[in-house]
């Protein structure tokens, strides 16, 4: 029997389904182009609280369906085949289920469209198919929310993808319009048939692999390669080879495995991971200070603390690729929707069972697209002390629903980690996370509970301690970053804070402290030497491998040959695929890492060596789908360079000498929370501040003896200088996550 595991040689632009193997029939073209033109269908009112919240977000994305394009076309876009790889790759990167391309016949424009509405110059259509998610059969509250909202939710996701793609194409200098539910000018069903995504069966469409789906279309003058329509026989091709992963596509076995999971469980078996009462690293809860947003190093760069170059580049560093810039519309647009009035007339009696509430919210998070979800009570120190403008932040909610968005393995396989797609990987996580958390928070508010989505663009909480306490990972050598046992560091987090009664998850122990003590790969591969090679220290009340956050922030903000940086994520040995389609050796190693922790001391040196020997962390050209472009002003151009790093197993570093070059910005070296202008960093003082560090054992002994917290744990007080926002500093969205304020 042939077994098709996930293939490293499968082109990313082919997508997760083996569409390339299906039978095609060009006679469908003539049948579709002679069918009568359809009239627009009415946009029915949403039913239920979830459907209404989702509709609000769909309508937000719909505001960005069309706009003018860049004044010049991007380089290297004269090859339709290469441009098709970029367009399909972008759609699959944004989690489209399937993508097809076709010409737009005249009768595909809906009846009643004025000539100028038909966008005659848009000769081609990119058709985006989004599979409908399942309604929970094992959780009553979630089922009541979700059942009326399945189509609405898929329509919202299709609108998010289509508007992002249209903006991406326009940034490349070509005309494009997103055609989404409620704002149709095109017959999406007809175009889905022409683009090889569906077969007509009477008055409905059928897809070979997906039972129910929503559609969105991007019409454009960007020259692309068209797909052929499917033959009717394609509907019968979901056979044995599909179940075993034909051509390296996602197997039917993996889809079936996920479908059998409980609705409130992640697709990853987090229930098999050991749970403990406190995190595996020491936290002196009473000593950890609350810190202001002004102390975060990306904020310090924005305010000019790191100098003029970093301040200038801070406004663009993660959005200087066309696709990452394309996603800012949603991230910016969702900020005003993060909070709102609570429905004071709601019936709260439905939500007295905290266990059922917890299952319902987890099931909802997975339905909306979160990859991992945990819940914790919010510790005092997880709340920022002050907003960007120096306003004190109220600790207003008890619980945090913490969600992780996978940054997606295959795209990271094709990248160096600090090349031109890195910023887009972050932005995708921020966009998706803000959408999911925003919908959930609005649903909770309409159900009668105070709730706020805490996103990368605007958060009142530090998310790293919440990820830790919600049982989603352990602190790692990367420093102020939590690693999950199944996706490693390859995620972005988003949080909903709320007061609905919930059950909390416990922290986890999968042996990461032992692993990171023996594996130095992230430190070895860091392009700016920000990650330590030595032992953990105590910093502001945390036991941590403390990174040099100034080095990290400067490199990410001013990276000349890429957009931002995620090289530590790229090269970490725990960045892997462990589903049914992953390599057997990787799956076995993952199982041992979670279930046989007593072997960790023996496994770590072998695992680190084997990871290098297998070439993990190298770039895989089969997975590179994007153009290396940089946006200068309004135009995408060829950048002056592209980071093309490979792993360097031979590199050796003196841990002691390296530690002498690490700067430590303790709480007492933070700028005032209301500083009205630049507060330049004092690196010499931060280097000397290393002398103040305690070891974890020293801190534990001091605390046990009743000793006071070190003076340098006390944050700089407000200066009383007024409103930071009044200084005239431009505040772009999103400000991006910061790893520097713990």
LOFI-199557 format. One record per residue (C-alpha): y, x, z. Coordinates in steps of 0.001 Angstrom, whole numbers, padded with zeros to 6 digits, always signed. Each point is the difference from the previous one (the first is absolute). Layout:
! residues N
YXZ...
***
This chain:
! residues 742
+000000+000000+000000+003454+001287-000857+002382+000304+002960+003698+000267-000829+001938+001395+002966+003801+000039-000048+000715+002437-002832+002461+002863+000304+000155-000041-003797+000956-003659-000390+003521-000302-001385+002235-001675+002565+001567-002253-002627-003355-001739-000603+000320-001771+003335-002638-001100+002518-001947-002290-002379-001984+001244-003036+002108-001952-002515-000537+002754-002568-003690-000965-000296+000546-003668-000887-000644-001504-003430+003154-000746-002032+000758-002581-002696+003054+000313-002271-000509-003507-001407+001497-001265+003255+003369+001314-001214+000304-002568-002767-001153-002838+002267+002590+000810+002647+002895+000579-002375-000515-003427-001576-000272-001995+003222+002978-002282+000652+002809+001290+002144-000079-001231+003606+002781-001507+002082+001001+001592+003307-001938-001257+003007+001816-001217+003140+000141+002334+002990-001635-002087+002715+001236+000189+003575-002068+002235+002310-002217-001652+002597-000167+001376+003523+001785+002682+001993-001704+002982-001625+000470-001289-003541+003688-000604+000733+000487+003514+001404-001831+001539-002954+002106-002043-002436+003165+001423+001569-001224+003513-000746-001060-000908-003527+003503-001312-000600+001473+003217+001360-001936+002007-002587+000920-002510-002709+003658+000975+000394-000885+003290-001684-001837-001275-003074+002551+001368-002462+002933+002387-000200+001477+002588-002339-001995+003145-000668+000942+003671+000316+002346+001232-002743-002462+002646-001235-003764-000021-000481-002171+002268+002110-001556+003086-001608-003581-000020-001307-000097-003795-000392-000558-000032-003780-003815-000015+000298-001214-003611+000522-003374+001147+001349+001567+002225+002665+002521-002705+000893-002855-002472+000388-001658+002291+002534+003274+000092+001947+000507-003776-000081-003569-000954+000863-000142+002734+002609+003148-001355+001654-001491-003503+000109-003271+001153+001519+001911+002220+002439+001810-003172+001121-003408-001718+000402-000224-002185-003070-003621-001112-000359+000020+000260-003809+002576+000847-002681+000075-000714-003724+002520+000465-002814+000628-002096-003105+002568-000923-002610+002086-003083+000783-000433-002651-002700+002826-002459-000561-001970-002883+001459-000446+001857+003297+003624-000850+000870+000089-003283+001847+001476-003017-001742+003664-000631+000647+000931+003668+000317+003345+000747-001653-000143+002738-002690+001752+002465+002307-002569-000744+002718-002868+001092-002198+000981+003669+000156-001092+000555-003595+000199+003752+000445-002728-000203+002662-002921+000235-002356-002703+000837+002532-001284-001394+003266-001595+001759+002955-002163-002659+001644-000723+000473+003709-002941-001783+001646-000200-000294+003792-003228-001263+001533+000253-002786+002570-001011+001072+003492-002606-001970+001926+000683-002716+002565-001533+000941+003380-003090-002010+000798-000296+001443+003516+003487-000504+001463+001494-003479+000238+003661+000848+000602+000108+002533-002823-001782-002409-002344+002588-002699+000703+002795+002440-000842-001660+001517-003040-001780-002827-001846+003182-001594-001443+001536+003415-000743-002623+001852-002068+001667-000494-003374+003486+000459+001454-001009+003336+001518-001497+001344-003221+003090-001210-001882+002175+001924+002461-002037+003181-000440+000058-000380-003788+003795-000420+000150+000318+003120+002147-002050+002039-002485+001666-001417-003112+003567+000444+001200-000749+003555+001135-001577+000817-003380+002898-001576-001918+002493+002042+002008-002089+003119-000606+000022-000578-003765+003730-000716+000033+000573+003225+001924-001832+001756-002845+002623-001346-002401-001828-003001-001500+000598-003738+000213-002347-001954+002274-000124-003381+001703-002413-001176+002684-001361-003501-000663-001251-001411+003302-001072-003311+001507+002901-002414+000332+002032+001925-002585-002175-000163-003088+001238+000420-003542-003418+001043-001288-003424-001613-000180-001824+002355+002360-003419-001553-000669+000281+000557-003749+001100+003601+000525-002856+000641+002447-002452-001069-002699+001707+002163-002638+000107+002987+002381-003737-000104+000657+000095-001266+003571-001399-003502-000391-002068-002329-002155+000877-003651-000522-002493-002507+001333+001441-003400-000818+003244-000411+001912-000557+002991+002311-000224+003763-000258-003029+002014+001089-000193+003699+000809-003246+002018-000100+000424+001412+003505+002521-002143+001888-000403-003696+000854+003643-000960+000634+003211+001849-000715+003749-000140-000569+001916+001510-002906+003333+001661-000602+001325+001510-003200+002458+002746-000876+001467-000376-003474+001420+003219-001432+000949+002061-003036-001810+003008+001488-002604+000986-002630-003491-000326+001443-003589-000220-001235-001305-003571-000115-003357-001135+001337-002359-002229-001965-000876-003540+001101-003299-000492+001761-002979-001506-001703-001515-003063+001651-003105+002068+000722+002050+002221+002322-000400-002633+002694-003711+000822+000162+000365+003760+000425+000139+000146+003820-003516+001329+000214-001950+002642+001883+002103+002895-001217+003149-001702+001311-001599-000312+003416-000675+003736+000021+003448+001065-001151-000057+000194-003794+002099+002883-001376+001118+000987+003475+001851-003295+000546-000109-001794+003335-003522-001306+000425-001020-003563+000630-001814+001329+003075+003284+001154+001505+001725-003283-000817-002917-001876+001526+000071+002182+003126+003677-000747+000547-000533-003728-000552-002630-000050+002759+002302+001562+002580+001534-002327+002574+003425-001181-001079+001653+001643+003010-001707+003377-000537+001282+002730-002254-002180+001081-002892-000425+003197+002038-002477-000163+002921+002499+000616+002785-002289-001956+002331-002382+003001-000024+002605+002416+001379-000063+000881+003701+002698-001762+002065+001617+001498+003081+002662-001042+002496+002663+002534-000971+000680+002128-003080-001848+003297-000297+003257+001924+000419+001951+000073+003253+003006-002315+000209+002097+000113+003182+001231-003564-000401+002755+000195+002601+001378+003195-001506+000151-000921-003683+003661-000739-000780+001285-002823-002135+001801+001622-002903+002710-001236-002389-000419-000460-003725+002781+002569-000432-002439+002685+001204-002450-000458-002875+000273+002949-002348+000335-002086-003161+002898-001738+001732+001408+003391+000978-000174+001078-003628+001817-003174-001031+002744+000614+002567+000532+003593-001178-001642+001796+002944-002138+002086-002389+002852+000928-002321+001531-001260-003221-003026+000522-002279-002402-001858+002260+002551-002794+000474+000460-000366-003747-003722+000058-000779-000838-002319+002887+001397-002891-002043-002508+000518-002817-002891+002266+000996-002728-002655+000104+001427-002181-002763+000687+002578-002688-003078-000979-002009+000335-003116-002226-002829-001892+001697+001105+000741+003549+003541-001059-000868-001404-003169-001562-001450-001096+003341+003259+000186+001962+000989-003529-001085-002606-001616+002176+000366+002385+002924+003744-000521+000160-000228-003719-000670-002447-000645+002831+002144+001516+002766+002017-003207+000659-003279-001935+000204-001525+002090+002793+001367-002188+002782+001134-003600+000342+000221-003108+002108-003038-001244+001875-001121-003585-000595+000710-001420+003453-001728-003287-000855-003380+001506-000860-003139-001078+001863-001227+003076+001904-003143-001653+001368-001993+001214-003022+000486+003610+001088-001117+000202+003640-003157+002035-000718+001050+003648-000331-003369+001047-001469+000219-002592-002774+003651+000870-000661-001012+003630-000404-002774-000806-002450+002335-002279-001944+002726+002618-000385-002465+002704-000974-001624-002289-002567+003444-000860-001349+000968+003667-000244-003103+000797-002044+000517-003042-002210+003537+001209-000741-001180+003520-000826+000057+002194+003124-002755+002618+000099-000364+000474+003770+001474-002034+002852+000137+000537+003759+001916-001549+002885+001544+001513+003101+002523-000685+002699+003222+001827-000765+000663+002852+002430+003581+000479+001134+000409+003270-001888-001078-001509-003331+003319-001860-000177+002877+002005-001416+002845+000164+002510+002844-000527-002504+000480-001218-003548+001552+002076-002780+003479-001081+001088-000574+000860+003647-000654-003578+001126-002631-000181+002791-003324-001558-001021-001513-002768+002091-003720+000182+000828-000567-003592-001034-003701-000351-000799-003231+000714+001856-002493+000561-002811-000189+002005-003197-002211-000955-002939-000421+003395-001651-001126+000192-003632-000885+002969-002187+000487+000023-003770-002287+002475-001754+002000+002275-002304-002936-000126-002391-002547+002756-000466-000238+000351-003772+003709+000507-000652+000076+002580+002779-002975+001685-001683+002104+000534-003114+003005+001354+001885+000906+003223+001763+001428-001961+002913+003545+001211-000608+000461-000740-003696+001866-002859-001695-002272-002871+001089+000176+000783+003720+003130-002071+000621-001478-002958-001889-003128+000138+002169+002197-000421+003062+002146-002702-001581-003050-002027-000994-001162+000040+003620+003442-001000+001234+000356-002790-002555-003419-001490+000656+000277+000385+003748+003426-001646+000173-001279-002913-002070-003080-000564+002178+001803+000383+003322+002955-002085-001154-002221-002930-000969-001936+000223+003270+003149+000137+002132+001498-003007-001775-003238-001954+000481+000047+000807+003719+003643-001009+000371-000660-003331-001716-003017-000441+002289+002322+000290+002995-000264+003664+001019+002626+002709-000107-001057+002691-002483+001588+002748-002064-001410+002186-002743+000655+003672+000735+000085+001790-003324+000841+003422-001264+003362-001293-001185+000932-001455+003399-002083+000440+003128+000887-000331+003675-003243+001765+000985-001567+003400-000530-003223-000780-001779-002085+003090+000722-000623-000825+003696-000840-003578-000996-002570+001159-002571-001514+002134+002749-000127-002723+002656-001222-002633-002487-003200+001989-000446+000566+001023-003600-000222+003764+000419+000581+003166+002004+002857+002497-000051-000801+002859-002364+000905+003611-000709+002414-001280-002627+002077-000711+003096+001842-003246+000343-002549-001777-002161-003040-002070+000922-003283+000412-001907-002368-002894-000567-003746+000762-000184-000370-001670-003421+003249+000589-001883+001147+003111+001855+003800+000415-000166+000199-001861-003332+001987-003034+001123+003361-001504+000837+000398-002283+002986+001898-003236+000508+000310-002088+003149+000651-003578+001058+001319-000253+003551-000497-003384+001605-000578-001996+003183-002917-002160-001142-002913+000462+002485-002350+002676-001361-002943+002189+001013+000629+003710-000346-002227+002628-001546-000896+003164+001870+000707+003538-001209-002765+001821-001825-001803+003336+000242-001748+001307-003079+000147+003648+001018+003164+000845-001898+001330+002343+002690-003059+002198-000424+000189-000239-003768+003698+000839-000250-000414+002874+002466-002376+001694-002405+001389-001124-003381+003281+001603-001065+000078-001265-003571+003172-002082+000271+001863+002910+001637-001329+002434-002576+001069-002208-002901+003405-001156+001311+002584+001161-002570+002672+000621+002638-002124+001300+002911+001000-002920+002207-003461-000669+001481-001142+002155+002952-003035+002277-000037-000212+000299+003783-000797-002259+002934+001511-003293+001108+003062-000079+002223+001873-002652+001970+003038-001342-001812+002109-002833+001444-002987-001194+002020-002621+000225-002770-002870+002448-000418+000393+000948-003616-000375+002624-002693+003759+000118-000435+001236+000484-003565+003299+001585-000938+001668-003261-000947+003119+001662-001332-002014+002010-002511-002003-003072-000970+003059-002214-000468+001938+002643-001945-002888+000599-002393-000695-003673-000596+003670-000810-000545+000809+002955-002268-003368+000531-001771+001188+001166-003453-003302-000482-001845-001071-003385+001273+000960-003106+001920-000457+000319+003790-003307+001471+001229-003436-001101+001206-001888+003259-000398-001527-000200+003481-001452-003411-000904-001259+001290-003334-001885+002965+001463-001338-001447+003265-003844-000050-000027+000050-003538+001428+001849-001248-003102-003092-001383-001703-001779-003098-001325-002747-001404+002212-000845-003334-001655-003231-000806-001838+001291+001745-003114+000958+003232+001737-002068+003163-000274-003132-000115+002157+000825+003310+001704+003472-001227+000938-001339-003275+001328-002620+001830+002058+002610+002393+001409+002236-002933+000910-002864-001756+001788-000858+003133+001961+003648+000557+000869+000235-003449+001582-003484-000426+001427-001157+003520+000919+002987+001488+001773-002224+002316+002035-000455+001957-003245+003749+000465-000505+000208+003577+001356-002743+001026-002434+001219-002149-002878+003671+001023-000069-000309+003538-001416-002637-001171-002467+002053-003031-001026+003180+002035-000477-001842+002608-002080-001842-002643-002028+003220-001893-000694+001455+003112-001614-003250+000856-001771-000113-003446-001566+003568+000417-001214+001335-002921+002018+003770+000063-000047+000205+001235-003581+001662-002086-002696-002270-002152-002160+001578-000365-003475-002044-003142-000751+001961-001813+002694+003481+001033-001123+001545-002975-001800+003770+000347+000607+002676+001860-001919+001733+002875+001761+003550-001320-000248+003073+000376+002179+002796-002556+000103+003407+001664-000251+002768-002562+000267-001459-002942-001915-002174+001953-002429-003583+001297+000261-000177+003616-001154-002466+002875-000087+000211+001678+003423+000633+003708+000333-003483+000456+001393-003143-001674+001392-001938+001126+003065-003543+000750-001154-001531+001352+003174-003710+000491+000525-001681+000817+003312+000113+003579+001288-003079+000605+002198+000743+003730+000178+003386-000400+001662+000114+001451+003526+002847-000479+002472+000639+001631+003380+000169-003016+002328+001986+001866+002658+002658+001269-002382+000196-003387-001710+000583-001715+003363+002982+002282+000597+001714-001472-003078-000423-003684+000975+003114-001839+001189-000257-002610+002782+002701-002650+000179-000561-001500+003435+001591-003266+001057+002973+001774+001533+000752+001536-003425+000213-003345-001756+003388-001152-001282+001735-002785+001947-001278-003394-001173+003555-000965-001021+001059+003344-001502+002738-000894-002509-000542+002983-002280-002206+003060-000620-001589+001713+002999-001315+003223-001552-003432+001145+001130-000141+003173+002059-003164+001659-001207+000437+003108+002129+000118-002149+003117-002993-002009-001244-002008+003203-000494+000832+001105+003527-000930-003483+001280-003624+000931-000622+000166+001905+003279+000334-003324+001845-003306-001414-001213-002814-000843+002369-003659+000032-000866-001782-003320+000480-001811+001396+003056+003282+001146+001561+001600-003392-000619-002995-001839+001408+000028+002122+003142+003758-000378+000477-000174-003787-000391-002965-000220+002395+001988+001962+002585+002930-002397-000308+002230+002416-001873+003019-001349-001858+000106-000245-003780+001621+003014-001678+003755-000307-000470-000335+000483-003761-001842-003345-000211+003329-001773+000649+001684-001131-003244+003628+000774-000743+002093-002930+001284+002346-002075-002179+003299+001677-000774+001951-003246+000126+001426+000839-003394-000504-003392-001630-001913-001355-002960-002091+002474-002002+000011-002422-002934+003790+000252-000156-000074+003668-001016-000413-000836-003673-003447+001593-000356-001887-001774-002754-003233-001461+001396-002605-000315-002747-003124-002086+000351-002613+000801+000882+000826+002842+002413-003698+000963-000018-002229+000559+002959+000709+002786+002413-002520+002074+001908+002488+001717+002248+001145-002209+002857-002976-000092+002378
***
